[in-house]
Amino acid sequence: MQIGQLSKKTGWKRRMDRTSKNGFFQPQPILSQKFVFQIIANVFAMLNFFWQWWWYTLSVFSS
């Protein structure tokens, strides 16, 4: 899902501002599912990267 794709839909930013007032962002169910899945995947990728980087630095400093 690219940012350009989202901005093509009418007022993506405005819709986020409007929905953030009640503190809950609810797009279409399918879109929100994809959105949540993408966030989880990004978090896991970051965790994986940091884990590898941490082990790399540990092995470098311990030797």
PQR file of N, CA, C, O and H, with PARSE charges and radii, in Angstrom:
ATOM      1  N   MET A   1       0.841  -1.195   0.000 -0.4000 1.5000
ATOM      2  CA  MET A   1       0.000   0.000   0.000 -0.0000 2.0000
ATOM      3  C   MET A   1       0.878   1.247   0.000  0.5500 1.7000
ATOM      4  O   MET A   1       1.598   1.499   0.967 -0.5500 1.4000
ATOM      5  N   GLN A   2       0.824   2.025  -1.070 -0.4000 1.5000
ATOM      6  CA  GLN A   2       1.677   3.200  -1.156 -0.0000 2.0000
ATOM      7  C   GLN A   2       0.952   4.441  -0.671  0.5500 1.7000
ATOM      8  O   GLN A   2      -0.277   4.501  -0.678 -0.5500 1.4000
ATOM      9  H   GLN A   2       0.240   1.820  -1.856  0.4000 1.0000
ATOM     10  N   ILE A   3       1.731   5.436  -0.247 -0.4000 1.5000
ATOM     11  CA  ILE A   3       1.140   6.688   0.230 -0.0000 2.0000
ATOM     12  C   ILE A   3       0.399   7.375  -0.913  0.5500 1.7000
ATOM     13  O   ILE A   3      -0.670   7.948  -0.704 -0.5500 1.4000
ATOM     14  H   ILE A   3       2.730   5.388  -0.241  0.4000 1.0000
ATOM     15  N   GLY A   4       0.960   7.319  -2.118 -0.4000 1.5000
ATOM     16  CA  GLY A   4       0.321   7.954  -3.266 -0.0000 2.0000
ATOM     17  C   GLY A   4      -1.062   7.385  -3.526  0.5500 1.7000
ATOM     18  O   GLY A   4      -1.989   8.107  -3.895 -0.5500 1.4000
ATOM     19  H   GLY A   4       1.829   6.853  -2.288  0.4000 1.0000
ATOM     20  N   GLN A   5      -1.186   6.070  -3.326 -0.4000 1.5000
ATOM     21  CA  GLN A   5      -2.477   5.433  -3.516 -0.0000 2.0000
ATOM     22  C   GLN A   5      -3.503   5.993  -2.529  0.5500 1.7000
ATOM     23  O   GLN A   5      -4.653   6.248  -2.886 -0.5500 1.4000
ATOM     24  H   GLN A   5      -0.433   5.484  -3.026  0.4000 1.0000
ATOM     25  N   LEU A   6      -3.062   6.180  -1.275 -0.4000 1.5000
ATOM     26  CA  LEU A   6      -3.982   6.656  -0.250 -0.0000 2.0000
ATOM     27  C   LEU A   6      -4.357   8.111  -0.480  0.5500 1.7000
ATOM     28  O   LEU A   6      -5.517   8.489  -0.314 -0.5500 1.4000
ATOM     29  H   LEU A   6      -2.128   5.973  -0.985  0.4000 1.0000
ATOM     30  N   SER A   7      -3.376   8.935  -0.865 -0.4000 1.5000
ATOM     31  CA  SER A   7      -3.653  10.356  -1.037 -0.0000 2.0000
ATOM     32  C   SER A   7      -4.561  10.602  -2.234  0.5500 1.7000
ATOM     33  O   SER A   7      -5.187  11.657  -2.333 -0.5500 1.4000
ATOM     34  H   SER A   7      -2.434   8.627  -1.000  0.4000 1.0000
ATOM     35  N   LYS A   8      -4.637   9.625  -3.151 -0.4000 1.5000
ATOM     36  CA  LYS A   8      -5.543   9.768  -4.282 -0.0000 2.0000
ATOM     37  C   LYS A   8      -6.994   9.747  -3.815  0.5500 1.7000
ATOM     38  O   LYS A   8      -7.845  10.422  -4.395 -0.5500 1.4000
ATOM     39  H   LYS A   8      -4.128   8.767  -3.070  0.4000 1.0000
ATOM     40  N   LYS A   9      -7.277   8.977  -2.771 -0.4000 1.5000
ATOM     41  CA  LYS A   9      -8.631   8.970  -2.220 -0.0000 2.0000
ATOM     42  C   LYS A   9      -8.902  10.339  -1.603  0.5500 1.7000
ATOM     43  O   LYS A   9      -7.982  11.032  -1.170 -0.5500 1.4000
ATOM     44  H   LYS A   9      -6.586   8.429  -2.300  0.4000 1.0000
ATOM     45  N   THR A  10     -10.180  10.716  -1.570 -0.4000 1.5000
ATOM     46  CA  THR A  10     -10.524  12.088  -1.194 -0.0000 2.0000
ATOM     47  C   THR A  10     -10.173  12.360   0.261  0.5500 1.7000
ATOM     48  O   THR A  10     -10.685  11.712   1.174 -0.5500 1.4000
ATOM     49  H   THR A  10     -10.927  10.153  -1.922  0.4000 1.0000
ATOM     50  N   GLY A  11      -9.291  13.332   0.457 -0.4000 1.5000
ATOM     51  CA  GLY A  11      -8.976  13.843   1.793 -0.0000 2.0000
ATOM     52  C   GLY A  11      -8.547  12.799   2.789  0.5500 1.7000
ATOM     53  O   GLY A  11      -9.162  12.665   3.847 -0.5500 1.4000
ATOM     54  H   GLY A  11      -8.875  13.859  -0.285  0.4000 1.0000
ATOM     55  N   TRP A  12      -7.502  12.051   2.475 -0.4000 1.5000
ATOM     56  CA  TRP A  12      -6.990  11.051   3.431 -0.0000 2.0000
ATOM     57  C   TRP A  12      -6.560  11.739   4.721  0.5500 1.7000
ATOM     58  O   TRP A  12      -6.867  11.271   5.817 -0.5500 1.4000
ATOM     59  H   TRP A  12      -7.002  12.160   1.616  0.4000 1.0000
ATOM     60  N   LYS A  13      -5.837  12.869   4.580 -0.4000 1.5000
ATOM     61  CA  LYS A  13      -5.377  13.617   5.757 -0.0000 2.0000
ATOM     62  C   LYS A  13      -6.564  14.187   6.519  0.5500 1.7000
ATOM     63  O   LYS A  13      -6.632  14.112   7.746 -0.5500 1.4000
ATOM     64  H   LYS A  13      -5.587  13.249   3.689  0.4000 1.0000
ATOM     65  N   ARG A  14      -7.508  14.765   5.758 -0.4000 1.5000
ATOM     66  CA  ARG A  14      -8.656  15.369   6.427 -0.0000 2.0000
ATOM     67  C   ARG A  14      -9.469  14.327   7.175  0.5500 1.7000
ATOM     68  O   ARG A  14      -9.954  14.577   8.279 -0.5500 1.4000
ATOM     69  H   ARG A  14      -7.453  14.827   4.761  0.4000 1.0000
ATOM     70  N   ARG A  15      -9.615  13.143   6.560 -0.4000 1.5000
ATOM     71  CA  ARG A  15     -10.382  12.084   7.214 -0.0000 2.0000
ATOM     72  C   ARG A  15      -9.678  11.630   8.495  0.5500 1.7000
ATOM     73  O   ARG A  15     -10.329  11.356   9.504 -0.5500 1.4000
ATOM     74  H   ARG A  15      -9.221  12.940   5.664  0.4000 1.0000
ATOM     75  N   MET A  16      -8.361  11.553   8.448 -0.4000 1.5000
ATOM     76  CA  MET A  16      -7.612  11.168   9.647 -0.0000 2.0000
ATOM     77  C   MET A  16      -7.797  12.215  10.736  0.5500 1.7000
ATOM     78  O   MET A  16      -7.992  11.869  11.901 -0.5500 1.4000
ATOM     79  H   MET A  16      -7.832  11.775   7.629  0.4000 1.0000
ATOM     80  N   ASP A  17      -7.738  13.509  10.364 -0.4000 1.5000
ATOM     81  CA  ASP A  17      -7.919  14.570  11.355 -0.0000 2.0000
ATOM     82  C   ASP A  17      -9.307  14.491  11.984  0.5500 1.7000
ATOM     83  O   ASP A  17      -9.471  14.645  13.195 -0.5500 1.4000
ATOM     84  H   ASP A  17      -7.580  13.790   9.418  0.4000 1.0000
ATOM     85  N   ARG A  18     -10.304  14.247  11.126 -0.4000 1.5000
ATOM     86  CA  ARG A  18     -11.674  14.201  11.629 -0.0000 2.0000
ATOM     87  C   ARG A  18     -11.866  13.005  12.566  0.5500 1.7000
ATOM     88  O   ARG A  18     -12.520  13.126  13.601 -0.5500 1.4000
ATOM     89  H   ARG A  18     -10.171  14.122  10.142  0.4000 1.0000
ATOM     90  N   THR A  19     -11.299  11.860  12.206 -0.4000 1.5000
ATOM     91  CA  THR A  19     -11.515  10.669  13.021 -0.0000 2.0000
ATOM     92  C   THR A  19     -10.626  10.670  14.258  0.5500 1.7000
ATOM     93  O   THR A  19     -10.937   9.998  15.241 -0.5500 1.4000
ATOM     94  H   THR A  19     -10.767  11.762  11.365  0.4000 1.0000
ATOM     95  N   SER A  20      -9.521  11.415  14.222 -0.4000 1.5000
ATOM     96  CA  SER A  20      -8.631  11.421  15.385 -0.0000 2.0000
ATOM     97  C   SER A  20      -9.230  12.238  16.528  0.5500 1.7000
ATOM     98  O   SER A  20      -8.743  12.164  17.656 -0.5500 1.4000
ATOM     99  H   SER A  20      -9.268  11.961  13.423  0.4000 1.0000
ATOM    100  N   LYS A  21     -10.275  13.015  16.255 -0.4000 1.5000
ATOM    101  CA  LYS A  21     -10.910  13.802  17.316 -0.0000 2.0000
ATOM    102  C   LYS A  21     -11.549  12.890  18.355  0.5500 1.7000
ATOM    103  O   LYS A  21     -11.444  13.141  19.556 -0.5500 1.4000
ATOM    104  H   LYS A  21     -10.671  13.075  15.338  0.4000 1.0000
ATOM    105  N   ASN A  22     -12.216  11.824  17.891 -0.4000 1.5000
ATOM    106  CA  ASN A  22     -12.782  10.884  18.859 -0.0000 2.0000
ATOM    107  C   ASN A  22     -11.786   9.774  19.196  0.5500 1.7000
ATOM    108  O   ASN A  22     -12.144   8.782  19.830 -0.5500 1.4000
ATOM    109  H   ASN A  22     -12.301  11.620  16.915  0.4000 1.0000
ATOM    110  N   GLY A  23     -10.550   9.948  18.771 -0.4000 1.5000
ATOM    111  CA  GLY A  23      -9.479   9.041  19.176 -0.0000 2.0000
ATOM    112  C   GLY A  23      -9.537   7.662  18.559  0.5500 1.7000
ATOM    113  O   GLY A  23      -8.901   6.732  19.055 -0.5500 1.4000
ATOM    114  H   GLY A  23     -10.260  10.754  18.255  0.4000 1.0000
ATOM    115  N   PHE A  24     -10.294   7.516  17.481 -0.4000 1.5000
ATOM    116  CA  PHE A  24     -10.377   6.187  16.877 -0.0000 2.0000
ATOM    117  C   PHE A  24     -10.392   6.325  15.363  0.5500 1.7000
ATOM    118  O   PHE A  24     -11.213   7.053  14.804 -0.5500 1.4000
ATOM    119  H   PHE A  24     -10.811   8.271  17.077  0.4000 1.0000
ATOM    120  N   PHE A  25      -9.490   5.631  14.713 -0.4000 1.5000
ATOM    121  CA  PHE A  25      -9.390   5.716  13.259 -0.0000 2.0000
ATOM    122  C   PHE A  25     -10.007   4.472  12.651  0.5500 1.7000
ATOM    123  O   PHE A  25      -9.440   3.385  12.758 -0.5500 1.4000
ATOM    124  H   PHE A  25      -8.824   5.040  15.167  0.4000 1.0000
ATOM    125  N   GLN A  26     -11.161   4.615  12.013 -0.4000 1.5000
ATOM    126  CA  GLN A  26     -11.882   3.466  11.460 -0.0000 2.0000
ATOM    127  C   GLN A  26     -12.147   3.635   9.974  0.5500 1.7000
ATOM    128  O   GLN A  26     -13.159   4.227   9.601 -0.5500 1.4000
ATOM    129  H   GLN A  26     -11.621   5.498  11.925  0.4000 1.0000
ATOM    130  N   PRO A  27     -11.268   3.133   9.116 -0.5600 1.5000
ATOM    131  CA  PRO A  27     -11.595   3.084   7.686  0.2800 2.0000
ATOM    132  C   PRO A  27     -12.455   1.862   7.394  0.5500 1.7000
ATOM    133  O   PRO A  27     -13.052   1.288   8.305 -0.5500 1.4000
ATOM    134  N   GLN A  28     -12.520   1.463   6.130 -0.4000 1.5000
ATOM    135  CA  GLN A  28     -13.259   0.246   5.799 -0.0000 2.0000
ATOM    136  C   GLN A  28     -12.579  -0.943   6.495  0.5500 1.7000
ATOM    137  O   GLN A  28     -11.359  -0.938   6.661 -0.5500 1.4000
ATOM    138  H   GLN A  28     -12.035   1.929   5.390  0.4000 1.0000
ATOM    139  N   PRO A  29     -13.350  -1.956   6.902 -0.5600 1.5000
ATOM    140  CA  PRO A  29     -12.798  -3.092   7.635  0.2800 2.0000
ATOM    141  C   PRO A  29     -11.616  -3.753   6.926  0.5500 1.7000
ATOM    142  O   PRO A  29     -10.611  -4.078   7.559 -0.5500 1.4000
ATOM    143  N   ILE A  30     -11.738  -3.952   5.606 -0.4000 1.5000
ATOM    144  CA  ILE A  30     -10.677  -4.633   4.869 -0.0000 2.0000
ATOM    145  C   ILE A  30      -9.408  -3.792   4.890  0.5500 1.7000
ATOM    146  O   ILE A  30      -8.307  -4.308   5.085 -0.5500 1.4000
ATOM    147  H   ILE A  30     -12.555  -3.688   5.092  0.4000 1.0000
ATOM    148  N   LEU A  31      -9.579  -2.484   4.684 -0.4000 1.5000
ATOM    149  CA  LEU A  31      -8.433  -1.581   4.670 -0.0000 2.0000
ATOM    150  C   LEU A  31      -7.767  -1.547   6.040  0.5500 1.7000
ATOM    151  O   LEU A  31      -6.540  -1.569   6.137 -0.5500 1.4000
ATOM    152  H   LEU A  31     -10.473  -2.065   4.525  0.4000 1.0000
ATOM    153  N   SER A  32      -8.579  -1.493   7.106 -0.4000 1.5000
ATOM    154  CA  SER A  32      -8.014  -1.423   8.447 -0.0000 2.0000
ATOM    155  C   SER A  32      -7.266  -2.711   8.785  0.5500 1.7000
ATOM    156  O   SER A  32      -6.230  -2.681   9.449 -0.5500 1.4000
ATOM    157  H   SER A  32      -9.576  -1.476   7.027  0.4000 1.0000
ATOM    158  N   GLN A  33      -7.805  -3.848   8.317 -0.4000 1.5000
ATOM    159  CA  GLN A  33      -7.109  -5.111   8.548 -0.0000 2.0000
ATOM    160  C   GLN A  33      -5.739  -5.100   7.876  0.5500 1.7000
ATOM    161  O   GLN A  33      -4.739  -5.507   8.468 -0.5500 1.4000
ATOM    162  H   GLN A  33      -8.646  -3.872   7.778  0.4000 1.0000
ATOM    163  N   LYS A  34      -5.708  -4.623   6.622 -0.4000 1.5000
ATOM    164  CA  LYS A  34      -4.440  -4.537   5.905 -0.0000 2.0000
ATOM    165  C   LYS A  34      -3.505  -3.575   6.625  0.5500 1.7000
ATOM    166  O   LYS A  34      -2.306  -3.825   6.744 -0.5500 1.4000
ATOM    167  H   LYS A  34      -6.520  -4.292   6.141  0.4000 1.0000
ATOM    168  N   PHE A  35      -4.069  -2.477   7.099 -0.4000 1.5000
ATOM    169  CA  PHE A  35      -3.290  -1.439   7.782 -0.0000 2.0000
ATOM    170  C   PHE A  35      -2.638  -2.003   9.035  0.5500 1.7000
ATOM    171  O   PHE A  35      -1.441  -1.821   9.257 -0.5500 1.4000
ATOM    172  H   PHE A  35      -5.044  -2.274   7.002  0.4000 1.0000
ATOM    173  N   VAL A  36      -3.443  -2.698   9.863 -0.4000 1.5000
ATOM    174  CA  VAL A  36      -2.926  -3.294  11.097 -0.0000 2.0000
ATOM    175  C   VAL A  36      -1.870  -4.338  10.779  0.5500 1.7000
ATOM    176  O   VAL A  36      -0.832  -4.404  11.436 -0.5500 1.4000
ATOM    177  H   VAL A  36      -4.415  -2.846   9.682  0.4000 1.0000
ATOM    178  N   PHE A  37      -2.144  -5.157   9.762 -0.4000 1.5000
ATOM    179  CA  PHE A  37      -1.183  -6.197   9.392 -0.0000 2.0000
ATOM    180  C   PHE A  37       0.133  -5.592   8.944  0.5500 1.7000
ATOM    181  O   PHE A  37       1.205  -6.111   9.255 -0.5500 1.4000
ATOM    182  H   PHE A  37      -2.988  -5.103   9.228  0.4000 1.0000
ATOM    183  N   GLN A  38       0.045  -4.467   8.194 -0.4000 1.5000
ATOM    184  CA  GLN A  38       1.254  -3.812   7.710 -0.0000 2.0000
ATOM    185  C   GLN A  38       2.061  -3.239   8.877  0.5500 1.7000
ATOM    186  O   GLN A  38       3.289  -3.329   8.892 -0.5500 1.4000
ATOM    187  H   GLN A  38      -0.826  -4.046   7.941  0.4000 1.0000
ATOM    188  N   ILE A  39       1.367  -2.650   9.852 -0.4000 1.5000
ATOM    189  CA  ILE A  39       2.055  -2.100  11.024 -0.0000 2.0000
ATOM    190  C   ILE A  39       2.765  -3.220  11.778  0.5500 1.7000
ATOM    191  O   ILE A  39       3.920  -3.071  12.179 -0.5500 1.4000
ATOM    192  H   ILE A  39       0.369  -2.576   9.839  0.4000 1.0000
ATOM    193  N   ILE A  40       2.069  -4.345  11.971 -0.4000 1.5000
ATOM    194  CA  ILE A  40       2.661  -5.477  12.691 -0.0000 2.0000
ATOM    195  C   ILE A  40       3.882  -5.998  11.937  0.5500 1.7000
ATOM    196  O   ILE A  40       4.913  -6.300  12.539 -0.5500 1.4000
ATOM    197  H   ILE A  40       1.131  -4.466  11.646  0.4000 1.0000
ATOM    198  N   ALA A  41       3.753  -6.101  10.605 -0.4000 1.5000
ATOM    199  CA  ALA A  41       4.876  -6.578   9.801 -0.0000 2.0000
ATOM    200  C   ALA A  41       6.060  -5.622   9.904  0.5500 1.7000
ATOM    201  O   ALA A  41       7.207  -6.061   9.993 -0.5500 1.4000
ATOM    202  H   ALA A  41       2.915  -5.856  10.117  0.4000 1.0000
ATOM    203  N   ASN A  42       5.788  -4.324   9.891 -0.4000 1.5000
ATOM    204  CA  ASN A  42       6.867  -3.345  10.019 -0.0000 2.0000
ATOM    205  C   ASN A  42       7.547  -3.449  11.371  0.5500 1.7000
ATOM    206  O   ASN A  42       8.773  -3.381  11.461 -0.5500 1.4000
ATOM    207  H   ASN A  42       4.857  -3.968   9.818  0.4000 1.0000
ATOM    208  N   VAL A  43       6.754  -3.614  12.423 -0.4000 1.5000
ATOM    209  CA  VAL A  43       7.327  -3.747  13.771 -0.0000 2.0000
ATOM    210  C   VAL A  43       8.216  -4.980  13.857  0.5500 1.7000
ATOM    211  O   VAL A  43       9.315  -4.926  14.409 -0.5500 1.4000
ATOM    212  H   VAL A  43       5.758  -3.670  12.349  0.4000 1.0000
ATOM    213  N   PHE A  44       7.734  -6.092  13.307 -0.4000 1.5000
ATOM    214  CA  PHE A  44       8.521  -7.320  13.347 -0.0000 2.0000
ATOM    215  C   PHE A  44       9.818  -7.173  12.551  0.5500 1.7000
ATOM    216  O   PHE A  44      10.868  -7.664  12.964 -0.5500 1.4000
ATOM    217  H   PHE A  44       6.842  -6.137  12.859  0.4000 1.0000
ATOM    218  N   ALA A  45       9.732  -6.494  11.411 -0.4000 1.5000
ATOM    219  CA  ALA A  45      10.931  -6.284  10.603 -0.0000 2.0000
ATOM    220  C   ALA A  45      11.938  -5.427  11.365  0.5500 1.7000
ATOM    221  O   ALA A  45      13.139  -5.697  11.333 -0.5500 1.4000
ATOM    222  H   ALA A  45       8.878  -6.095  11.076  0.4000 1.0000
ATOM    223  N   MET A  46      11.446  -4.389  12.053 -0.4000 1.5000
ATOM    224  CA  MET A  46      12.343  -3.533  12.828 -0.0000 2.0000
ATOM    225  C   MET A  46      12.968  -4.313  13.977  0.5500 1.7000
ATOM    226  O   MET A  46      14.166  -4.200  14.236 -0.5500 1.4000
ATOM    227  H   MET A  46      10.471  -4.169  12.079  0.4000 1.0000
ATOM    228  N   LEU A  47      12.149  -5.102  14.664 -0.4000 1.5000
ATOM    229  CA  LEU A  47      12.668  -5.906  15.773 -0.0000 2.0000
ATOM    230  C   LEU A  47      13.734  -6.873  15.280  0.5500 1.7000
ATOM    231  O   LEU A  47      14.769  -7.044  15.924 -0.5500 1.4000
ATOM    232  H   LEU A  47      11.176  -5.194  14.454  0.4000 1.0000
ATOM    233  N   ASN A  48      13.483  -7.504  14.141 -0.4000 1.5000
ATOM    234  CA  ASN A  48      14.437  -8.443  13.566 -0.0000 2.0000
ATOM    235  C   ASN A  48      15.750  -7.733  13.240  0.5500 1.7000
ATOM    236  O   ASN A  48      16.833  -8.250  13.513 -0.5500 1.4000
ATOM    237  H   ASN A  48      12.642  -7.365  13.618  0.4000 1.0000
ATOM    238  N   PHE A  49      15.636  -6.538  12.649 -0.4000 1.5000
ATOM    239  CA  PHE A  49      16.829  -5.779  12.296 -0.0000 2.0000
ATOM    240  C   PHE A  49      17.622  -5.405  13.540  0.5500 1.7000
ATOM    241  O   PHE A  49      18.841  -5.569  13.582 -0.5500 1.4000
ATOM    242  H   PHE A  49      14.756  -6.119  12.427  0.4000 1.0000
ATOM    243  N   PHE A  50      16.923  -4.901  14.553 -0.4000 1.5000
ATOM    244  CA  PHE A  50      17.617  -4.500  15.779 -0.0000 2.0000
ATOM    245  C   PHE A  50      18.253  -5.698  16.466  0.5500 1.7000
ATOM    246  O   PHE A  50      19.355  -5.592  17.005 -0.5500 1.4000
ATOM    247  H   PHE A  50      15.933  -4.768  14.520  0.4000 1.0000
ATOM    248  N   TRP A  51      17.569  -6.837  16.450 -0.4000 1.5000
ATOM    249  CA  TRP A  51      18.101  -8.061  17.062 -0.0000 2.0000
ATOM    250  C   TRP A  51      19.406  -8.467  16.381  0.5500 1.7000
ATOM    251  O   TRP A  51      20.393  -8.771  17.051 -0.5500 1.4000
ATOM    252  H   TRP A  51      16.674  -6.923  16.012  0.4000 1.0000
ATOM    253  N   GLN A  52      19.408  -8.471  15.042 -0.4000 1.5000
ATOM    254  CA  GLN A  52      20.620  -8.835  14.307 -0.0000 2.0000
ATOM    255  C   GLN A  52      21.730  -7.822  14.566  0.5500 1.7000
ATOM    256  O   GLN A  52      22.887  -8.191  14.769 -0.5500 1.4000
ATOM    257  H   GLN A  52      18.606  -8.225  14.497  0.4000 1.0000
ATOM    258  N   TRP A  53      21.361  -6.532  14.555 -0.4000 1.5000
ATOM    259  CA  TRP A  53      22.355  -5.488  14.791 -0.0000 2.0000
ATOM    260  C   TRP A  53      22.944  -5.620  16.184  0.5500 1.7000
ATOM    261  O   TRP A  53      24.150  -5.449  16.360 -0.5500 1.4000
ATOM    262  H   TRP A  53      20.421  -6.233  14.390  0.4000 1.0000
ATOM    263  N   TRP A  54      22.113  -5.922  17.180 -0.4000 1.5000
ATOM    264  CA  TRP A  54      22.555  -6.077  18.574 -0.0000 2.0000
ATOM    265  C   TRP A  54      23.535  -7.246  18.687  0.5500 1.7000
ATOM    266  O   TRP A  54      24.574  -7.133  19.339 -0.5500 1.4000
ATOM    267  H   TRP A  54      21.133  -6.061  17.037  0.4000 1.0000
ATOM    268  N   TRP A  55      23.196  -8.368  18.049 -0.4000 1.5000
ATOM    269  CA  TRP A  55      24.087  -9.522  18.123 -0.0000 2.0000
ATOM    270  C   TRP A  55      25.395  -9.251  17.391  0.5500 1.7000
ATOM    271  O   TRP A  55      26.457  -9.714  17.806 -0.5500 1.4000
ATOM    272  H   TRP A  55      22.352  -8.459  17.519  0.4000 1.0000
ATOM    273  N   TYR A  56      25.309  -8.499  16.302 -0.4000 1.5000
ATOM    274  CA  TYR A  56      26.515  -8.154  15.549 -0.0000 2.0000
ATOM    275  C   TYR A  56      27.446  -7.290  16.398  0.5500 1.7000
ATOM    276  O   TYR A  56      28.646  -7.553  16.470 -0.5500 1.4000
ATOM    277  H   TYR A  56      24.446  -8.123  15.965  0.4000 1.0000
ATOM    278  N   THR A  57      26.897  -6.268  17.034 -0.4000 1.5000
ATOM    279  CA  THR A  57      27.729  -5.387  17.864 -0.0000 2.0000
ATOM    280  C   THR A  57      28.284  -6.158  19.056  0.5500 1.7000
ATOM    281  O   THR A  57      29.434  -5.949  19.443 -0.5500 1.4000
ATOM    282  H   THR A  57      25.922  -6.054  16.975  0.4000 1.0000
ATOM    283  N   LEU A  58      27.486  -7.043  19.640 -0.4000 1.5000
ATOM    284  CA  LEU A  58      27.959  -7.844  20.775 -0.0000 2.0000
ATOM    285  C   LEU A  58      29.145  -8.702  20.357  0.5500 1.7000
ATOM    286  O   LEU A  58      30.154  -8.765  21.058 -0.5500 1.4000
ATOM    287  H   LEU A  58      26.552  -7.213  19.325  0.4000 1.0000
ATOM    288  N   SER A  59      29.017  -9.356  19.221 -0.4000 1.5000
ATOM    289  CA  SER A  59      30.092 -10.244  18.775 -0.0000 2.0000
ATOM    290  C   SER A  59      31.341  -9.445  18.432  0.5500 1.7000
ATOM    291  O   SER A  59      32.456  -9.920  18.649 -0.5500 1.4000
ATOM    292  H   SER A  59      28.197  -9.305  18.651  0.4000 1.0000
ATOM    293  N   VAL A  60      31.172  -8.241  17.901 -0.4000 1.5000
ATOM    294  CA  VAL A  60      32.331  -7.410  17.560 -0.0000 2.0000
ATOM    295  C   VAL A  60      33.051  -6.961  18.820  0.5500 1.7000
ATOM    296  O   VAL A  60      34.279  -7.006  18.896 -0.5500 1.4000
ATOM    297  H   VAL A  60      30.266  -7.855  17.725  0.4000 1.0000
ATOM    298  N   PHE A  61      32.267  -6.520  19.823 -0.4000 1.5000
ATOM    299  CA  PHE A  61      32.901  -5.989  21.030 -0.0000 2.0000
ATOM    300  C   PHE A  61      33.460  -7.087  21.920  0.5500 1.7000
ATOM    301  O   PHE A  61      34.430  -6.864  22.645 -0.5500 1.4000
ATOM    302  H   PHE A  61      31.269  -6.484  19.762  0.4000 1.0000
ATOM    303  N   SER A  62      32.859  -8.270  21.873 -0.4000 1.5000
ATOM    304  CA  SER A  62      33.323  -9.340  22.769 -0.0000 2.0000
ATOM    305  C   SER A  62      34.621  -9.967  22.263  0.5500 1.7000
ATOM    306  O   SER A  62      35.391 -10.513  23.053 -0.5500 1.4000
ATOM    307  H   SER A  62      32.071  -8.451  21.284  0.4000 1.0000
ATOM    308  N   SER A  63      34.869  -9.895  20.961 -0.4000 1.5000
ATOM    309  CA  SER A  63      36.074 -10.532  20.430 -0.0000 2.0000
ATOM    310  C   SER A  63      37.309  -9.664  20.659  0.5500 1.7000
ATOM    311  O   SER A  63      38.414 -10.049  20.274 -0.5500 1.4000
ATOM    312  H   SER A  63      34.243  -9.451  20.319  0.4000 1.0000
TER
END
